[in-house]
Amino acid sequence: MLYLSKAKIRTRLLFGFGIIVLLMIVLTSRGINEVNSVDRKLSEMTANHSMKQRYAIDLRGSVHDRAIAIRDLFMSENITDIQRLKNEILKLEEFYAIAAAGIRDMASSNKDEAKMLDSIESSREVTRALMEKMWVDSTRASLPASYIITKLGPAFESWLSSINTYIEYHEDKSRILTAEAREQASGFEQLMFLFTLGALVISVVVTLVLDNSIRGSIGGELSQAKRIIKNASEGDLTQTFEKHQRGSILDSIATMSSKMTNIVKHILGIANQVVDQAALVSKESQSITQLTDQQRQLASSTGSQLGALCQSINQIASVASQTQANLVKTAERAKTGRELVFDASEEMEKVAKTVDLSVEQASELEARTKTIGSIVNVIKEISDQTNLLALNAAIEAARAGSAGRGFAVVADEVRQLASRTGEATTKIEVMINEVQAQTALSVEAMKTTQPQVVKGKQQTLLARELLDEIECQAQERLKNVKAVVGTTNVQVQAVEEVNQSMTQLQKLSDDIAESMSSNRDAVEQLNELSCSLKSAFVNFKLK
């Protein structure tokens, strides 16, 4: 109820009709559910149990007719009748197979039904075996009538009994479903009556609640509220109100009328004050206009001076930027020179190592040439001794005469060989002396070059240190210049901002001047509006 009293009338009506519609939906849903349940049971009874009963009746008819045909077959002696009866039995068996296939297609997972179908199939197999024996024996000789009574008769009875049990089972299921459907339909009839009666009662209650809620919200009849609102709209604030429900429309109108009376009185008082203040504001506006003109002139002069200052700072910033660029180039070149000197230092180090190695190799070569010279001297001495021995051998061969002639030839050859060896040794000695002389000169030159290489290496290290110092100083100056450039840029921005502020101030002064001019017009209009306001509230009737 508290919610309805605060809700809109549209919401209340929607709430009431929503409850009624909800009851109708519940009633319809329950009816549909009950009807669907009855329909499912009837469908199960018709589509399931009735169809199975019909197939089972076909089975029973086929079995029964075959039993009669077999009896007639045994009793008949006419070959034509016998053949006709056999054909009829075969047709009945085909008819049975069709009905049995229909039952198998509709078979469910019910254990009792499956057990009955197994019993029917078992009886069929037993009877079929007896019938096959009958066909075989009948081709040889006529079977006795006792075979039908003792064998086939009980088999057919058992078969028919199994089928009848299956038919009765589905008849019982159909009866149960029919009873349930009737009982459910009867209960649904009572339920629908109770639901309809309940919906009617709830609808009446909702209608009464909505009527009470709407009347409580209005505080009375709509015609009464309409009359009071019409009088208030015509300016009649002298109406008297009866006591209404708190929070209702009429109660709010009474409160509004009282407050409006106070507001009108207050507005009339304010209108008189506005007229007095308008004259004072007009006078003050003239003084503010004069001050604004002075401020505008001062802002214009300051803006011109700031423009000149901004140009000077921009020139300083340009020079600082150029200096920064030059220092960047200097630092880069110093860095490049340091790297080149570093590379040269490494190359000088390699040259020094190469010279040291060359000196060692030249010294070793000089020592080996001396060793070779000693060996050549030994070879020369051996050659001289060999030549001397060959000469002695030739002398001895000459003494020996013809017996030593061959030995003389050999001695002569040895002497010639020793002579050539001596000549070659002399040439080698000359060459070795030249090599030793050149090697000594090379060693001396390398020893002279080695201190110069060391000195060049030291000079390179000094140049590298000097370039490092130049680069550090360039970086330090670049850092200082960057700080100067940054500070200059900040000053430029600050001056530009001040210049913009002065421009805005000048524009603001112009706007203020225009506003003050408009203000004078507004004050005059305000004075006129105050007079009009007083005239407008003359029509209100106050207590």
C-alpha distance (Angstrom), angle and dihedral (degrees) to the residues before:
residue distance angle dihedral
M1 . . .
L2 3.78 . .
Y3 3.80 89.7 .
L4 3.83 91.8 49.3
S5 3.79 92.1 49.5
K6 3.82 90.0 56.6
A7 3.81 97.2 39.8
K8 3.80 127.0 91.5
I9 3.81 119.4 -94.8
R10 3.80 88.9 -115.5
T11 3.79 89.5 52.9
R12 3.80 91.4 49.4
L13 3.80 92.3 50.3
L14 3.78 91.1 46.6
F15 3.80 88.9 49.0
G16 3.81 92.2 52.3
F17 3.78 95.2 45.1
G18 3.81 89.3 42.4
I19 3.80 90.7 58.8
I20 3.81 91.0 49.6
V21 3.82 92.0 46.7
L22 3.81 89.6 46.6
L23 3.81 90.1 54.0
M24 3.80 89.6 49.3
I25 3.80 90.5 49.8
V26 3.82 91.7 48.7
L27 3.79 90.9 47.3
T28 3.81 92.5 47.5
S29 3.81 92.8 45.3
R30 3.80 91.9 50.4
G31 3.81 90.3 47.4
I32 3.80 92.0 49.5
N33 3.80 90.3 48.1
E34 3.82 92.7 50.6
V35 3.81 92.9 45.2
N36 3.80 90.8 48.7
S37 3.81 90.1 50.2
V38 3.82 91.7 51.5
D39 3.79 89.7 44.6
R40 3.82 91.2 52.1
K41 3.78 91.7 51.3
L42 3.80 92.9 47.0
S43 3.81 90.4 45.7
E44 3.79 90.5 50.6
M45 3.79 90.0 48.3
T46 3.82 93.1 47.3
A47 3.79 102.5 35.3
N48 3.80 98.3 35.2
H49 3.77 115.8 23.7
S50 3.82 97.2 28.8
M51 3.81 92.5 49.2
K52 3.80 91.5 47.3
Q53 3.81 89.5 48.2
R54 3.79 90.3 51.4
Y55 3.81 92.2 50.1
A56 3.81 90.1 46.2
I57 3.82 90.7 50.4
D58 3.81 87.7 51.6
L59 3.80 88.4 51.9
R60 3.77 91.1 49.4
G61 3.82 91.6 47.9
S62 3.79 91.2 50.0
V63 3.81 92.3 49.5
H64 3.80 93.3 44.2
D65 3.81 93.6 48.1
R66 3.79 91.4 47.6
A67 3.79 90.4 52.5
I68 3.82 90.4 52.7
A69 3.83 91.1 45.6
I70 3.81 91.2 51.3
R71 3.80 90.3 49.5
D72 3.82 90.3 50.9
L73 3.79 89.5 45.9
F74 3.78 91.7 57.7
M75 3.78 92.0 45.8
S76 3.83 96.2 46.7
E77 3.80 123.0 88.1
N78 3.80 97.8 179.8
I79 3.81 111.9 102.2
T80 3.80 92.2 -147.4
D81 3.80 91.9 53.4
I82 3.77 90.9 45.9
Q83 3.82 91.8 53.5
R84 3.81 91.1 46.0
L85 3.80 91.2 51.3
K86 3.80 91.4 49.1
N87 3.81 90.8 52.3
E88 3.80 89.6 48.2
I89 3.81 90.8 51.8
L90 3.81 90.1 51.3
K91 3.83 91.6 50.1
L92 3.81 90.1 48.6
E93 3.79 89.1 51.8
E94 3.82 90.6 52.2
F95 3.81 89.1 48.3
Y96 3.81 88.3 51.8
A97 3.81 91.1 50.4
I98 3.83 91.2 53.7
A99 3.82 92.5 50.6
A100 3.82 91.5 44.8
A101 3.81 90.2 51.9
G102 3.82 89.7 52.5
I103 3.81 90.7 52.7
R104 3.80 91.7 48.3
D105 3.82 90.9 51.6
M106 3.82 90.2 53.0
A107 3.80 95.5 41.5
S108 3.82 114.8 134.8
S109 3.78 132.6 -157.8
N110 3.82 92.0 -102.4
K111 3.81 108.8 131.3
D112 3.83 95.1 -149.2
E113 3.78 92.0 51.3
A114 3.80 91.5 46.9
K115 3.81 90.1 50.2
M116 3.82 91.6 52.1
L117 3.81 91.4 48.1
D118 3.81 89.4 50.8
S119 3.82 89.2 51.1
I120 3.81 90.9 51.1
E121 3.79 91.2 48.3
S122 3.82 91.4 47.9
S123 3.81 91.8 51.0
R124 3.78 89.1 47.6
E125 3.81 92.3 53.2
V126 3.83 92.0 49.1
T127 3.80 92.8 48.0
R128 3.79 91.8 43.7
A129 3.83 90.7 54.3
L130 3.82 90.9 51.1
M131 3.82 90.3 48.1
E132 3.81 91.8 51.0
K133 3.81 89.1 51.4
M134 3.78 87.7 49.5
W135 3.81 91.2 54.0
V136 3.80 92.4 48.8
D137 3.80 95.1 46.6
S138 3.77 92.5 44.0
T139 3.79 90.2 59.9
R140 3.79 91.0 57.3
A141 3.78 101.6 37.4
S142 3.76 140.6 -25.7
L143 3.81 115.0 -76.3
P144 3.78 118.4 -127.7
A145 3.80 118.5 -105.0
S146 3.77 88.9 -117.8
Y147 3.83 88.4 72.2
I148 3.79 90.0 66.1
I149 3.78 93.1 46.0
T150 3.80 98.7 44.0
K151 3.81 101.8 30.7
L152 3.77 117.0 17.9
G153 3.80 97.3 32.3
P154 3.82 96.7 58.4
A155 3.83 90.5 41.5
F156 3.81 92.0 54.2
E157 3.81 90.8 44.7
S158 3.81 91.1 52.1
W159 3.80 90.0 46.9
L160 3.81 92.8 49.5
S161 3.80 90.2 45.4
S162 3.84 90.9 55.3
I163 3.81 90.9 49.2
N164 3.84 91.9 46.8
T165 3.81 89.6 50.9
Y166 3.82 89.3 53.4
I167 3.84 90.9 48.0
E168 3.82 92.4 48.6
Y169 3.81 90.2 48.5
H170 3.81 92.0 57.6
E171 3.82 91.3 41.2
D172 3.81 88.4 56.5
K173 3.81 90.3 48.1
S174 3.81 90.7 50.5
R175 3.82 91.6 48.8
I176 3.81 90.8 49.8
L177 3.81 92.8 49.4
T178 3.81 91.1 46.2
A179 3.79 91.1 51.8
E180 3.80 91.5 47.4
A181 3.81 91.5 48.8
R182 3.81 91.4 49.7
E183 3.79 92.0 46.8
Q184 3.81 91.7 47.8
A185 3.81 91.8 47.7
S186 3.82 90.4 50.3
G187 3.81 91.8 48.4
F188 3.79 90.3 46.4
E189 3.82 90.1 54.5
Q190 3.80 91.1 55.3
L191 3.79 91.5 42.9
M192 3.80 91.7 52.0
F193 3.80 90.3 50.5
L194 3.82 91.8 50.5
F195 3.80 92.2 45.0
T196 3.80 92.1 49.6
L197 3.81 91.6 48.0
G198 3.82 90.6 47.9
A199 3.81 91.8 48.0
L200 3.81 90.0 50.7
V201 3.82 92.1 50.6
I202 3.82 92.3 46.3
S203 3.81 90.9 48.1
V204 3.82 91.1 53.1
V205 3.82 90.9 47.3
V206 3.82 92.0 48.1
T207 3.82 90.7 48.7
L208 3.82 91.9 51.4
V209 3.81 91.3 45.9
L210 3.82 91.8 50.0
D211 3.83 91.6 47.3
N212 3.80 91.5 49.8
S213 3.82 90.9 45.3
I214 3.83 94.5 49.9
R215 3.83 93.3 44.7
G216 3.79 88.9 47.7
S217 3.81 91.2 50.5
I218 3.82 92.3 49.9
G219 3.81 94.5 40.7
G220 3.80 92.5 -137.1
E221 3.77 140.1 -9.0
L222 3.79 122.2 -22.1
S223 3.85 91.7 -122.9
Q224 3.80 91.0 57.9
A225 3.82 91.9 49.4
K226 3.83 90.2 47.5
R227 3.85 92.6 53.0
I228 3.82 93.6 48.6
I229 3.82 93.0 47.8
K230 3.84 91.2 48.6
N231 3.84 92.4 53.4
A232 3.81 90.9 47.1
S233 3.81 91.2 51.0
E234 3.86 88.7 55.4
G235 3.82 90.2 56.6
D236 3.80 98.4 -101.2
L237 3.81 103.6 143.1
T238 3.83 94.1 160.4
Q239 3.85 95.0 84.4
T240 3.77 118.6 127.3
F241 3.81 118.7 -137.1
E242 3.76 130.3 -151.4
K243 3.76 119.7 -131.1
H244 3.82 109.3 -83.7
Q245 3.78 135.8 -178.8
R246 3.79 110.8 -68.2
G247 3.81 112.0 -102.5
S248 3.82 94.7 18.4
I249 3.82 124.4 129.0
L250 3.81 94.1 -105.2
D251 3.81 90.4 47.8
S252 3.82 89.1 51.1
I253 3.85 90.1 48.0
A254 3.81 90.4 52.9
T255 3.80 90.6 49.9
M256 3.82 90.3 45.8
S257 3.81 91.6 51.1
S258 3.79 91.6 51.9
K259 3.79 92.9 47.1
M260 3.80 92.3 44.3
T261 3.81 90.1 54.2
N262 3.78 89.7 54.8
I263 3.82 91.4 44.4
V264 3.82 92.8 52.1
K265 3.78 91.0 49.8
H266 3.78 90.3 47.9
I267 3.83 92.8 47.6
L268 3.80 91.6 51.3
G269 3.80 89.5 52.7
I270 3.80 91.4 47.6
A271 3.81 91.0 48.6
N272 3.79 90.0 58.1
Q273 3.80 90.4 49.1
V274 3.81 91.6 47.9
V275 3.79 90.9 56.1
D276 3.80 90.3 53.9
Q277 3.80 94.0 44.6
A278 3.81 92.8 47.4
A279 3.78 91.3 64.7
L280 3.81 91.2 49.0
V281 3.83 92.0 48.3
S282 3.81 91.2 50.5
K283 3.79 90.5 54.9
E284 3.83 93.3 47.7
S285 3.81 91.0 47.4
Q286 3.80 90.9 62.1
S287 3.84 91.1 54.6
I288 3.82 91.7 47.8
T289 3.81 90.1 50.7
Q290 3.81 91.2 56.8
L291 3.82 92.2 48.6
T292 3.80 90.2 48.1
D293 3.82 91.2 55.0
Q294 3.82 90.4 53.4
Q295 3.81 91.1 47.7
R296 3.80 91.3 50.5
Q297 3.84 92.1 53.2
L298 3.83 91.5 48.4
A299 3.82 91.4 48.8
S300 3.82 90.8 51.1
S301 3.83 92.2 52.4
T302 3.80 92.8 46.2
G303 3.80 90.6 49.2
S304 3.82 91.7 55.6
Q305 3.82 91.8 51.0
L306 3.80 91.7 47.6
G307 3.81 89.5 51.4
A308 3.83 91.2 56.6
L309 3.83 90.7 45.8
C310 3.79 90.3 50.0
Q311 3.84 91.1 53.6
S312 3.84 91.4 51.3
I313 3.79 92.5 49.5
N314 3.80 90.1 47.5
Q315 3.83 89.5 55.3
I316 3.82 90.1 50.2
A317 3.78 89.9 48.7
S318 3.82 90.4 50.3
V319 3.84 92.0 51.9
A320 3.82 91.0 46.5
S321 3.80 90.7 49.7
Q322 3.83 90.9 50.8
T323 3.83 89.9 48.7
Q324 3.78 89.3 49.6
A325 3.80 90.7 51.9
N326 3.85 91.2 49.4
L327 3.80 91.7 49.2
V328 3.79 90.3 49.0
K329 3.81 89.4 53.9
T330 3.85 90.8 46.0
A331 3.81 91.2 50.7
E332 3.79 91.2 47.5
R333 3.82 92.1 48.9
A334 3.82 91.5 46.7
K335 3.79 88.9 50.3
T336 3.81 90.6 48.6
G337 3.85 91.0 48.2
R338 3.81 90.5 48.6
E339 3.77 90.5 51.9
L340 3.84 91.2 48.0
V341 3.82 91.5 48.2
F342 3.80 88.7 47.5
D343 3.81 89.4 53.2
A344 3.83 90.1 46.4
S345 3.82 89.9 49.7
E346 3.78 90.3 53.2
E347 3.82 90.4 48.0
M348 3.86 90.5 49.0
E349 3.79 88.2 50.9
K350 3.79 89.3 53.0
V351 3.85 90.8 46.8
A352 3.82 90.8 50.2
K353 3.78 90.8 51.0
T354 3.81 90.2 46.6
V355 3.84 91.8 49.7
D356 3.81 91.1 48.4
L357 3.77 89.8 50.2
S358 3.82 91.4 46.4
V359 3.84 91.0 51.0
E360 3.78 90.2 51.2
Q361 3.80 92.2 47.4
A362 3.84 92.0 46.1
S363 3.82 91.0 49.8
E364 3.78 89.7 49.1
L365 3.84 89.6 47.9
E366 3.84 90.1 50.7
A367 3.80 90.5 51.1
R368 3.80 91.6 48.8
T369 3.84 92.4 48.5
K370 3.80 88.0 53.7
T371 3.79 89.0 51.1
I372 3.80 90.0 48.7
G373 3.86 88.8 49.8
S374 3.80 89.8 54.5
I375 3.79 90.0 49.8
V376 3.81 90.7 48.7
N377 3.83 89.7 52.1
V378 3.79 89.2 52.1
I379 3.81 90.1 49.7
K380 3.81 89.5 48.5
E381 3.79 91.4 51.6
I382 3.82 89.9 48.2
S383 3.81 89.1 50.3
D384 3.81 91.4 50.9
Q385 3.79 91.2 48.8
T386 3.81 90.6 47.3
N387 3.81 90.6 50.3
L388 3.79 90.1 49.3
L389 3.79 91.7 48.5
A390 3.81 90.8 48.5
L391 3.81 90.1 51.7
N392 3.80 91.0 50.9
A393 3.80 90.0 47.8
A394 3.81 90.7 52.2
I395 3.80 90.4 50.8
E396 3.79 91.1 50.1
A397 3.81 90.9 47.3
A398 3.80 90.6 52.3
R399 3.76 89.5 52.3
A400 3.77 90.6 51.0
G401 3.77 92.0 56.3
S402 3.74 119.9 -159.2
A403 3.81 91.6 -6.2
G404 3.77 92.1 61.5
R405 3.80 96.7 42.6
G406 3.83 94.1 102.4
F407 3.75 91.0 46.4
A408 3.82 88.1 50.5
V409 3.79 90.3 55.5
V410 3.80 90.7 51.6
A411 3.75 91.7 46.6
D412 3.80 90.1 51.0
E413 3.83 90.4 51.8
V414 3.77 91.3 48.9
R415 3.79 90.5 49.2
Q416 3.83 91.4 50.8
L417 3.81 90.3 47.8
A418 3.78 90.7 49.8
S419 3.79 89.4 48.2
R420 3.83 91.9 52.7
T421 3.78 90.3 45.4
G422 3.78 89.6 53.2
E423 3.78 91.6 49.9
A424 3.82 91.9 49.0
T425 3.76 90.5 46.5
T426 3.80 89.9 51.8
K427 3.82 90.5 52.0
I428 3.80 91.2 47.3
E429 3.78 89.7 49.7
V430 3.80 90.6 51.8
M431 3.82 91.0 49.0
I432 3.80 92.0 46.2
N433 3.78 90.0 51.1
E434 3.80 89.6 51.9
V435 3.83 91.1 47.7
Q436 3.79 90.1 48.8
A437 3.79 90.2 50.1
Q438 3.83 92.7 48.9
T439 3.81 91.0 44.3
A440 3.79 90.9 51.2
L441 3.82 89.7 50.2
S442 3.84 91.0 48.5
V443 3.79 92.1 48.9
E444 3.79 90.4 48.2
A445 3.84 91.2 48.4
M446 3.79 91.9 47.8
K447 3.79 91.8 48.1
T448 3.80 87.6 51.1
T449 3.84 91.7 47.8
Q450 3.81 94.9 46.9
P451 3.86 96.2 70.7
Q452 3.81 89.6 45.8
V453 3.83 90.3 52.9
V454 3.80 90.3 49.2
K455 3.79 89.8 48.6
G456 3.85 90.3 48.5
K457 3.79 89.0 51.1
Q458 3.82 90.8 51.6
Q459 3.83 90.9 47.7
T460 3.80 89.5 50.3
L461 3.82 91.0 52.1
L462 3.81 89.9 49.3
A463 3.82 90.2 49.7
R464 3.78 89.9 49.1
E465 3.81 92.0 51.4
L466 3.82 90.0 47.0
L467 3.82 91.6 51.3
D468 3.82 89.9 47.6
E469 3.78 89.1 54.0
I470 3.83 90.8 46.8
E471 3.80 90.6 50.4
C472 3.83 92.1 48.6
Q473 3.81 91.4 49.6
A474 3.82 90.2 46.7
Q475 3.81 90.9 50.2
E476 3.81 90.8 47.8
R477 3.81 92.1 49.5
L478 3.82 89.7 44.4
K479 3.79 88.9 53.2
N480 3.81 91.1 50.3
V481 3.80 92.0 46.4
K482 3.82 90.3 49.2
A483 3.80 88.5 52.9
V484 3.81 89.4 49.7
V485 3.82 90.8 47.8
G486 3.80 91.0 47.9
T487 3.78 92.1 48.6
T488 3.80 90.5 46.4
N489 3.79 91.5 50.1
V490 3.80 89.9 49.4
Q491 3.80 89.2 50.5
V492 3.81 90.2 48.3
Q493 3.79 90.8 50.9
A494 3.79 91.2 45.0
V495 3.79 92.3 50.0
E496 3.80 90.8 45.8
E497 3.80 90.1 49.7
V498 3.80 90.2 48.8
N499 3.80 89.2 47.1
Q500 3.81 90.1 49.7
S501 3.79 89.4 46.7
M502 3.79 90.3 52.0
T503 3.81 89.5 48.1
Q504 3.78 89.3 50.0
L505 3.79 89.3 45.4
Q506 3.81 90.0 52.6
K507 3.80 89.9 47.2
L508 3.78 89.2 46.2
S509 3.79 89.4 51.8
D510 3.80 89.1 52.2
D511 3.80 89.4 48.1
I512 3.80 90.6 48.2
A513 3.79 89.9 50.8
E514 3.78 90.3 50.4
S515 3.80 90.0 44.2
M516 3.77 91.6 51.1
S517 3.78 89.1 50.4
S518 3.77 88.9 50.0
N519 3.78 88.6 43.2
R520 3.79 90.6 59.6
D521 3.76 89.4 51.7
A522 3.81 89.9 46.2
V523 3.80 91.1 50.7
E524 3.77 89.7 52.8
Q525 3.79 90.3 48.0
L526 3.80 89.6 46.4
N527 3.76 89.5 54.1
E528 3.78 90.0 50.8
L529 3.82 91.5 46.5
S530 3.80 90.9 50.3
C531 3.76 89.7 54.7
S532 3.80 90.6 46.4
L533 3.82 90.0 48.1
K534 3.76 91.2 53.9
S535 3.79 89.6 48.8
A536 3.84 91.4 49.0
F537 3.80 94.3 53.1
V538 3.79 91.8 51.0
N539 3.85 87.5 84.3
F540 3.83 92.7 61.5
K541 3.80 116.6 99.7
L542 3.80 109.3 -141.3
K543 3.76 130.4 -170.4
